[in-house]
Amino acid sequence: MSVPPSAERMTAAACSDHAAKTGAARDAPAARARWTVDAVEALFALPFTDLLHRAQATHREHHVPDTVQLSTLLSIKTGGCSEDCGYCPQAARHHTGVGNEALLAVDEVVAAARAAKAAGASRFCMGAAWRGPKDRDLAPVLDMVRAVKAEGLETCCTLGMLKDGQAQALRDAGLDYYNHNLDTAPEFYGDIVTTRDYRDRLDTLDRVREAGINVCCGGIVGMGESRRERAGLIAQLANLDPYPESVPINHLVQVEGTPLHDRLGGESALAPLEFVRTVAVARLTMPKAMVRLSAGRRELGDAVQALCFLAGANSIFYGDRLLTTGNPDVDADRALLSALGLATA
């Protein structure tokens, strides 16, 4: 797809301006350049090889090349969620066969963390299917964070929306990262979730930042959104001040019984190379972030994942399960990384 000369000039100027200002912007937020949706969409429209070349150059400027960080995600409380997220098999109102399970015991979580570390993971993420934790729910999670931290792993939680004081409690327990995705662009969000709004998500991210916890925040693509709406998601992420330290990019895994499976007919709503473009644009607009390949890697296959690493992805979720959906097994990931000559961190 060709780009009009004016759009190419605008894109080059935006890239140059942002690259010049990003380092200082992390220390002086008011000076950060902002990405318009038009500028992000112009990046998407670049010729594929040009886009990947720019993204790989940006990646090498800010990261150790040919190194991938490994994270493992464990569902510590599965199913029974009161939300209506159209992609999620854990919503109580969706008929997906996922039951409402009790919170895992701390010793079960520690055993999983030890296994993840032995397999090479450096970050251990704990996810609970809640709208948000009640204080009585949070207490055992704090014990989990302390115990996993004691194993020498970076800690991450995704627990839904946080109330005042909860982020501080997680920080005091030793939490390194909190994951709370924006999912999609604001204008498409209401087509996916109706039980909370975009501002709810931003408020939780504000609480996490105020507590001094690193932010892990990304989205899901392939939910039927347009390219402009994908650009809108990236613009929202890149304009967070500062932008997230970790950016998970999920390719929708359609689970039978969820509204999106019914709406999309079980067929992928996103071409594989468009997913690679999304990764590359995330790298260009958030040059210092860890860009993580998350859900949907098994469906993408090895060749598309290899292109994603070329586009600037430098982190993956590692392990046979990703909450309730399948993930490439450890042996498959080791073989892929070895074939590509990628080291792990």
N, C-alpha and C positions, 0 to 999 in steps of 0.2 A: 504494500500500500504506500503510495507516494505522499509526501508532505508538501504543502504549498511553501514556497520560499519564505513567505512572511512568518508562517508557523515555525519553520525550521530556525529562523533567526530568533524568534521569541523563545523557543525551547533552549537554544544554545545560550542565550542571554540569561535565562532563568537558571540553567545549570551552573554557568560561570558565577553568577551572583550568589547563588546558594552555597557553592563550594567555597567561595571566598569568605563567606560570613559564618559558616556553620560552626567552626571551631570557637570563635569569639562568642557566638550566640549561645553556646551551652553555658558560658559564664555570665553573659549579659543578655537575658531573655528578650529585653525590649528591642535589641538590635537584630533579632533573627528575621531573615527574609521569610515571607509567607508564600505558600504555593497556592495559586489559584487552580480551580478545577480545569480551566482551559489549558493552563500550562502543563498540568499532569496528563491531560488527555492528549496533548501534543506529543509528549514522550511516548505514550502508547502507540501513536501513529507513525513513529519512526520506522524506517526499514529494519527488519528483524536483526540483521547482522550489525547494523550501526548501533541499535539499542543495546545489544549484548556486549559489543565492544566498549561502549561508554560505561555500562554497568560493571564490567570486569575491571576496567581501569580504576573506577571509583572504589571498588572492593579492595584492590591491591594497595590503594593509597592509604586505606584506613585499617586493614586487617592483615593478619598473617595469611598469605595465600596457601591454598591447598590444605587447609585445616578445617575440620568440621567439629563443632561442639555437640556432644550427645546429652540429651535430656530424656528422662523416663517419667511417664505420667501414670499415676495410679488413681483409680476411683476409690476413694475412701468411704463414700456414701453414695450408693447407686440407686437411681429410680425414685419415683414418687414426687417429682418436682411439680410445684403448682403453676409454673410458667407455661406459656403456650408457644415457645419458639418452634417455628415450623420445620426446622431441620433436626430437632433433638429427640432421640428415642427414649429419653429419660423423663419426659413430661408425662404426668399421671393421666392426662386426658387422651394421650395417643395410645393406640392399641398396637404396641410393637413387641410385646412379650417380655419386656424388661420389667422385672419386679421391683417392689419397694423394699430395699434391703437396709439393714441397720448399719450404723457407723462401725467401721472396722476397729478392732482393738489395737492399742498402741504397739503391742509386740508383733502383730501381723504386718503393720506398716513398716516397722523396723526391719523385719525379715525381708520384705520386698525391697527396701532401700539398700540393704546389704547385697542382695542379689544383683540389683541394678549397678551398684558400684563395681562389683566383681566383673560384670559384663562390660564395663568401660564408661558408664554414664558418670558425668560430673555434677549434674543437677537433678534433683528429685522433686517432682511436682505432685501435689496432692489435690484432687478435685472432688467436690461434694455437690450433689444435685439438690441445691437449695435455691430458693429465691434470694435468700440471705441468711446467715447464721444467727440463731438466737444465742444469747449469752451462754446458756447452758450447753449449746452445741459447740460453742467456740472453745470452752475450757479443755476438752480432750484433744482438740486440734492443736492447741498451744503445746500440749504435752508431746504430740507427734512432731511438731516443728523442732522442739528442743532435742528430742531423741534422734531425729534424722540429722540435725546439725552436728550432733555429737559423733556421728559416723563419718564426718569429714566431707559431707556433700553440701553443695548449694541447695537452699530450700526455696520452694515456690508453692503457693496455694492459689486455687481458684474456687471460691466459696460463694460467688454471687455478690449481691450488693452489700456493702458494709455500712454500719451505722457509726455515729460519732463514738470515738474511743476504741473501736475494734481494730482499726489499722494500727494504732499505737500499741495495743496488746500484742498483736502479731509481730510488730517490730521488736518489742521487748523480749519476745520468746526467741528471737533470732532469725525471723523470716527475711530472706534476701530479695525475693521477687513476689509480686502479686499479679496474677493474670486476670484480666477482665477485658474481653474483646468488645470492640464496637460493632462487630458483625458485618455491617454494610454501610452504605451512604445514608445520611439522614432522610433523604427523600424516598428511599426504598425500604427503610426500616419498618414502617408500619405494615408492609406486605408480609413481613416475616414474624414479627413479634407485636402483640397488642397488650400484654400484661404489664409492660413497663415501657418507658419512653427513652429517647436518646439522652435526655438530660439526666435521667437516673444513672445511666452508665458513666457519664462524664463526672457526676458528683462523686461516685465511688473512686474514680481515678484521681480526683482532686484530694480525697481523703488519704489515698495511698501516698501520693506525692508529699502531702503535708506531714505525713509520718516519717518520711525519709526512706521509704521502701522503693526499690527499683520497680519500674513498670514493665509488665509484659502485656502487650496489647496489639491485636491484629484483627483479622476478619476472616470471613468465609466467602469464597467466590464460586460461581457456578450455581447460584440459586435462582437464575432467571433474570438477573440484573443486566443492564446494558453496560457497554464499555464506559460510557460517561459516568454511570453509577459506580463502577469499579474505580474510576479516577476520583470520584467523590470520596470514596472510602480512604484511598491513599492520601488525598489532600487532608482529610480530617486527622489521620494519624500523624502525618508530617507536620501539621500545624499545632499539635499538642506542644506545650511549652514547659519542658523540653520534650522532644519526641521520645517514644518508648525506647528503653534499652534493648528490649527483645520484641520482635514483630513476627508472630506466627501467622503464616499464610496457609489457610485450610482450603482444600478442594473438596467441595461438598460430597459426602458419602450419603447417598440416598438410602434410607432405611425404610423398608416396607411398613406402612402404618403411620408414617409421619405425613403431614400435609404436603410437604415439598415432593415427596415420592409420588403422591397422587397427582399433584399439579404438573410435574415434569415427566410423568410416565415412566420413571425409572431410567430414563436416558440422560447421559451427561449433557448439561446445558452449557458447557464451556469446552472449546477446542483446546487440546493440550498446549499448543504454542501460545494461546492467549494466557494460559496459566503461567508459562515461562515469562511472557511479557510483564505480567503482574509482579512477579518476583524481581525482574530487572528494574521496573519503575520504583518499587519499594526501596531497592538498593540505592538508586540515584537520589531519591528524595529524603532518605534517612541513612546517610552514608556510614555513620558510626554504629548503627544498630546491629544486633544479631538478627538476621533474617532467617526464620525457622520454617522448614518444610514440615507441615503438621499433618492433619487428617487428609486421607486420600492418596498417600504415597503409593500404596499397593496397587491402586487402580491406575496410577500414572505410568508405572513401569520404569525400568532402568534407564532407557534412553532419554525420556523426558526429565527424570531426576538429574541426569548428568547435565543436561542443558540448564536446569535450575541452578546447579552449582556454578556453572559458567556465568550465569546471570547474577551471581552474588549471594546466593543462599549459603550460609555457613553454620547451620545448626539443623538438627533433626530430632524428632521424637523417636526414641529408640526402645524397642521392646515389642512383644508379640501382640499387645492390646493397647488401644488408645481409648481409655474410658470403656465404652461398650462396643466399639467397632474394631475390626481387624487392622493390623499394621504389619508391614514386612517383618518376618522373624529375624532374630539376631544374626543367624548364619547368613541369611540373604543380604542383610545390610553390610556385614563384614566383607562378603564377597564383592559387593558393588564398590565399596570404598576402596578395597584393595585393587580392583581393576582400574579404578580412576586415579590411583596413587595418592589418595587423600589420607592424611593423618587425622587422628582424633584428639580432642581436648576435653 
